[in-house]
Amino acid sequence: MIQHVVMFKLKNGFSPAEKEENALRIKNALEALPAKIAEIQHFKVGINENPSPSAFDLVLVSSFRNVEELHEYAVNPWHRQVVALIDELCQDRAVVDYQD
């Protein structure tokens, strides 16, 4: 299995209410993907509760059978649509893919 972990940091300048709303928009968009993309084996999205300035705002933890299926997910049009939303709302992301 390949574990795919991505952390997202929303853009600066959002009010607390806007930040919460945008985090939920991304979470909901990501959580819709498993019903549309067969390669996803496990998919969990969380919104950060840590007030540290170094904390990211959301995290995605997902699993795929192999690197090829992770690649299929990455280029899937449904995924690309969510990436466009993330690009609009986020200033940074960090990713780790590892064999489990």
C-alpha positions as CSV (number, residue, x, y, z in Angstrom):
1,M,0.0,0.0,0.0
2,I,1.0,3.6,-0.7
3,Q,0.1,6.1,2.0
4,H,-0.5,9.6,0.6
5,V,-0.5,12.4,3.2
6,V,-1.1,16.0,2.3
7,M,-1.3,19.1,4.6
8,F,-2.9,22.3,3.4
9,K,-2.5,25.9,4.6
10,L,-5.2,28.4,3.7
11,K,-4.2,31.7,2.3
12,N,-3.7,34.6,4.7
13,G,-6.3,37.3,4.9
14,F,-9.4,35.2,5.5
15,S,-11.5,36.2,8.6
16,P,-11.9,33.4,11.1
17,A,-15.4,32.7,9.7
18,E,-14.1,32.7,6.1
19,K,-11.2,30.4,7.1
20,E,-13.7,27.9,8.7
21,E,-16.0,28.1,5.7
22,N,-13.1,27.5,3.2
23,A,-11.7,24.7,5.2
24,L,-15.1,23.0,5.1
25,R,-15.4,23.7,1.4
26,I,-12.1,21.9,0.8
27,K,-13.0,19.1,3.2
28,N,-16.4,18.4,1.6
29,A,-14.9,18.5,-1.9
30,L,-12.2,16.0,-1.0
31,E,-14.6,13.7,0.9
32,A,-16.7,13.4,-2.3
33,L,-13.8,11.9,-4.2
34,P,-13.9,8.3,-2.9
35,A,-17.4,7.8,-4.4
36,K,-16.0,9.0,-7.8
37,I,-12.5,7.5,-7.9
38,A,-12.2,3.7,-7.7
39,E,-8.4,3.7,-6.9
40,I,-8.9,5.2,-3.5
41,Q,-8.7,2.5,-0.8
42,H,-8.8,4.8,2.3
43,F,-9.5,8.5,2.6
44,K,-9.7,10.7,5.7
45,V,-9.8,14.5,5.8
46,G,-9.4,16.5,9.0
47,I,-9.5,20.1,9.9
48,N,-6.8,21.4,12.3
49,E,-7.7,22.2,15.9
50,N,-4.1,23.2,16.9
51,P,-3.8,27.0,17.4
52,S,-0.1,27.0,16.7
53,P,0.9,29.4,13.9
54,S,3.1,26.7,12.4
55,A,0.1,24.3,12.1
56,F,-1.4,23.6,8.7
57,D,-5.2,24.0,8.4
58,L,-6.3,20.6,6.9
59,V,-4.8,17.2,6.4
60,L,-5.7,14.4,3.9
61,V,-4.6,10.8,4.8
62,S,-5.3,8.3,2.0
63,S,-4.2,4.9,0.8
64,F,-3.7,3.4,-2.6
65,R,-2.8,-0.2,-3.6
66,N,0.4,1.0,-5.5
67,V,2.1,4.0,-7.1
68,E,0.3,3.4,-10.4
69,E,-3.1,3.8,-8.7
70,L,-1.9,6.9,-6.9
71,H,-0.9,8.3,-10.2
72,E,-4.3,7.5,-11.7
73,Y,-5.9,9.3,-8.8
74,A,-3.6,12.3,-9.3
75,V,-4.6,12.8,-13.0
76,N,-8.3,11.9,-12.5
77,P,-10.5,14.8,-13.7
78,W,-12.6,14.7,-10.4
79,H,-9.3,15.1,-8.4
80,R,-8.1,17.9,-10.7
81,Q,-11.3,19.8,-10.1
82,V,-10.7,19.7,-6.4
83,V,-7.0,20.7,-6.9
84,A,-8.3,23.8,-8.7
85,L,-10.3,24.7,-5.6
86,I,-7.3,24.0,-3.3
87,D,-5.1,26.2,-5.5
88,E,-7.7,29.0,-5.2
89,L,-7.9,28.9,-1.4
90,C,-4.5,27.6,-0.2
91,Q,-1.1,29.2,-0.1
92,D,0.9,26.1,0.8
93,R,0.8,22.3,0.9
94,A,3.1,19.6,2.0
95,V,3.0,16.0,0.8
96,V,4.5,12.7,1.8
97,D,4.0,9.4,-0.1
98,Y,5.4,6.3,1.5
99,Q,5.2,2.5,1.2
100,D,3.3,0.9,4.1
